[in-house]
Amino acid sequence: MSASTGQEETHNIVTARTAVSLAALTTLQLGGPANVIDADNDRDFRDIVELVKPWASPPVCLGWGSNVLVADRGTDLPVLLMRTTGISARNQDDQVLLTVQAGHSLPDLVDYCRAENLIGIETLAGVPGTVGAMPIQNVGAYGQETADTLTEVVAWDWQTQQQVTLTAADCALGHRTSRFKRSHRWSILQVTFALTRSHLSAPITYRELATALDVPLDSRLPLTDIADAVIAVRRRKGMVLDPSDPDNRSAGSIFLGPVIDAHQAETLQRKGGSPHTYNDGHTRIGSSWLLRAAGYELGQEITPGVRVSSKHHTLVADTGATAAGFAAASSTLRAHVHQATGITLTFEPDLIGHEPAYTELTQPLTTTNPTSPHAFPDRSKAVS
Ligand SMILES: Cc1cc2nc3c(=O)[nH]c(=O)nc-3n(C[C@H](O)[C@H](O)[C@H](O)COP(=O)(O)OP(=O)(O)OC[C@H]3O[C@@H](n4cnc5c(N)ncnc54)[C@H](O)[C@@H]3O)c2cc1C
């Protein structure tokens, strides 16, 4: 099927909108055109399957586009815009099972749980995106992650051409990863979570959050207090989407927090870092701290229109930015951190379409100047 005809192609009640700018559908506001199919409550997914068949490749699903970098030339693959909404609740033993449609807003789900006194996802307050995208990278923040509460995923498997139900174990959820990450084989249609009813939050396990609330670790507080505190912390870092914020053209953290060993953790802690040990037993250091320690300044422009956020060490886009420039800027940061520390950062957002600059961003880095596996320039010593 051709990439753009400038006309609508109709199949049953489902149509593909052609030559749609994906920039308008992503939070970085970058990326070229694609054929877009709206998957919403009015459309039967089987009709979408029929419409997609001629491409002979699985489509790219898009929620809010808050964790993708789309090539300047867009993509030839059809893009499914996941816009189905709805939450259904049922009691099971002492838990409440929530089945949520893929296009439903995650912030709305967090608000729903807050209103219903359901605990388990309260520290995900302020994370943008859709519920269907949560399993893709096991979305997590401030001590909770999707894996803590997810029980089941219903998806369309484009390889076997059938609807499947995957258990949490089938999803292979890991730290910001799963069997779905960087695969377009499955379109997630709905997600089920098991939550517990309580007006007190789950115990706080994330030190930064406990510090912000001025309570010891493992404290339990009213749900509203937790969600408000998380949003306040996130807002200070520009990690909530806010159209009035000049740092709003963001994909959140652009690198995963790398795993470090006990010796590196001790060294980085001495230099002011805050390593955190996650549910999988691995200790990680925030990539933003590494960028700061490597000498990057807030607001610093890296490539035309691409700069470090003015609040937090991640990249954001301004007027003049391109996907190629964003990828090149990310590669520069990655190479510099590697040179300074020996640590290789992994780009977090999913790369959609083809861009020559993607190659450098994803290739292994070889140690050219291994002064020390965790040495920083002197200027990093005061980093806190
Ligand atoms: C300001 C900001 C802060 C952020 N903070 C966090 C954070 O604290 N923790 C965190 O984990 N992430 C964070 N993110 C990243 C982002 O919010 C999450 O990855 C979120 O799950 C993306 O949802 P989305 O709907 O925008 O997905 P998209 O960006 O649209 O898609 C992301 C990936 O998921 C796939 N996908 C989306 N929906 C489906 C579906 N239904 N079926 C199959 N595949 C699908 C896409 O193809 C793509 O590969 C942040 C992003 C921003 C901009």
Ligand as a Chemical Component Dictionary entry (heavy atoms), coordinates in Angstrom:
data_LIG
# 
_chem_comp.id                   LIG 
_chem_comp.type                 NON-POLYMER 
_chem_comp.pdbx_formal_charge   0 
_chem_comp.three_letter_code    LIG 
# 
loop_
_chem_comp_atom.comp_id 
_chem_comp_atom.atom_id 
_chem_comp_atom.alt_atom_id 
_chem_comp_atom.type_symbol 
_chem_comp_atom.charge 
_chem_comp_atom.model_Cartn_x 
_chem_comp_atom.model_Cartn_y 
_chem_comp_atom.model_Cartn_z 
_chem_comp_atom.pdbx_ordinal 
LIG C1  C1  C 0 7.329  14.458 30.486 1  
LIG C2  C2  C 0 7.434  12.953 30.416 2  
LIG C3  C3  C 0 7.661  12.210 31.570 3  
LIG C4  C4  C 0 7.735  10.814 31.521 4  
LIG N1  N1  N 0 7.956  10.110 32.671 5  
LIG C5  C5  C 0 7.995  8.749  32.653 6  
LIG C6  C6  C 0 8.178  8.012  33.861 7  
LIG O1  O1  O 0 8.281  8.567  34.952 8  
LIG N2  N2  N 0 8.219  6.671  33.778 9  
LIG C7  C7  C 0 8.078  6.000  32.595 10 
LIG O2  O2  O 0 8.135  4.761  32.584 11 
LIG N3  N3  N 0 7.913  6.690  31.428 12 
LIG C8  C8  C 0 7.852  8.030  31.440 13 
LIG N4  N4  N 0 7.682  8.737  30.271 14 
LIG C9  C9  C 0 7.542  8.012  29.016 15 
LIG C10 C10 C 0 6.069  7.779  28.643 16 
LIG O3  O3  O 0 5.213  8.522  29.445 17 
LIG C11 C11 C 0 5.685  6.312  28.803 18 
LIG O4  O4  O 0 6.542  5.500  28.078 19 
LIG C12 C12 C 0 4.249  6.059  28.336 20 
LIG O5  O5  O 0 3.887  4.722  28.614 21 
LIG C13 C13 C 0 4.067  6.311  26.853 22 
LIG O6  O6  O 0 2.691  6.255  26.566 23 
LIG P1  P1  P 0 2.178  6.739  25.157 24 
LIG O7  O7  O 0 0.742  6.427  25.078 25 
LIG O8  O8  O 0 2.567  8.133  24.915 26 
LIG O9  O9  O 0 2.996  5.745  24.214 27 
LIG P2  P2  P 0 3.655  6.139  22.806 28 
LIG O10 O10 O 0 4.768  7.080  23.020 29 
LIG O11 O11 O 0 2.592  6.523  21.855 30 
LIG O12 O12 O 0 4.253  4.729  22.389 31 
LIG C14 C14 C 0 5.393  4.223  23.060 32 
LIG C15 C15 C 0 5.669  2.811  22.522 33 
LIG O13 O13 O 0 4.594  1.954  22.880 34 
LIG C16 C16 C 0 3.985  1.405  21.720 35 
LIG N5  N5  N 0 2.550  1.360  21.984 36 
LIG C17 C17 C 0 1.766  2.380  22.431 37 
LIG N6  N6  N 0 0.511  1.937  22.609 38 
LIG C18 C18 C 0 0.509  0.626  22.256 39 
LIG C19 C19 C 0 -0.492 -0.385 22.207 40 
LIG N7  N7  N 0 -1.752 -0.152 22.575 41 
LIG N8  N8  N 0 -0.136 -1.608 21.762 42 
LIG C20 C20 C 0 1.131  -1.882 21.389 43 
LIG N9  N9  N 0 2.107  -0.971 21.420 44 
LIG C21 C21 C 0 1.804  0.264  21.849 45 
LIG C22 C22 C 0 4.365  2.337  20.585 46 
LIG O14 O14 O 0 4.357  1.673  19.336 47 
LIG C23 C23 C 0 5.753  2.760  20.994 48 
LIG O15 O15 O 0 6.651  1.759  20.641 49 
LIG C24 C24 C 0 7.609  10.139 30.281 50 
LIG C25 C25 C 0 7.389  10.881 29.116 51 
LIG C26 C26 C 0 7.298  12.278 29.177 52 
LIG C27 C27 C 0 7.051  13.063 27.934 53 
# 
loop_
_chem_comp_bond.comp_id 
_chem_comp_bond.atom_id_1 
_chem_comp_bond.atom_id_2 
_chem_comp_bond.value_order 
_chem_comp_bond.pdbx_ordinal 
LIG C1  C2  SING 1  
LIG C2  C3  SING 2  
LIG C2  C26 DOUB 3  
LIG C3  C4  DOUB 4  
LIG C4  N1  SING 5  
LIG C4  C24 SING 6  
LIG N1  C5  DOUB 7  
LIG C5  C6  SING 8  
LIG C5  C8  SING 9  
LIG C6  O1  DOUB 10 
LIG C6  N2  SING 11 
LIG N2  C7  SING 12 
LIG C7  O2  DOUB 13 
LIG C7  N3  SING 14 
LIG N3  C8  DOUB 15 
LIG C8  N4  SING 16 
LIG N4  C9  SING 17 
LIG N4  C24 SING 18 
LIG C9  C10 SING 19 
LIG C10 O3  SING 20 
LIG C10 C11 SING 21 
LIG C11 O4  SING 22 
LIG C11 C12 SING 23 
LIG C12 O5  SING 24 
LIG C12 C13 SING 25 
LIG C13 O6  SING 26 
LIG O6  P1  SING 27 
LIG P1  O7  DOUB 28 
LIG P1  O8  SING 29 
LIG P1  O9  SING 30 
LIG O9  P2  SING 31 
LIG P2  O10 DOUB 32 
LIG P2  O11 SING 33 
LIG P2  O12 SING 34 
LIG O12 C14 SING 35 
LIG C14 C15 SING 36 
LIG C15 O13 SING 37 
LIG C15 C23 SING 38 
LIG O13 C16 SING 39 
LIG C16 N5  SING 40 
LIG C16 C22 SING 41 
LIG N5  C17 SING 42 
LIG N5  C21 SING 43 
LIG C17 N6  DOUB 44 
LIG N6  C18 SING 45 
LIG C18 C19 SING 46 
LIG C18 C21 DOUB 47 
LIG C19 N7  SING 48 
LIG C19 N8  DOUB 49 
LIG N8  C20 SING 50 
LIG C20 N9  DOUB 51 
LIG N9  C21 SING 52 
LIG C22 O14 SING 53 
LIG C22 C23 SING 54 
LIG C23 O15 SING 55 
LIG C24 C25 DOUB 56 
LIG C25 C26 SING 57 
LIG C26 C27 SING 58 
# 
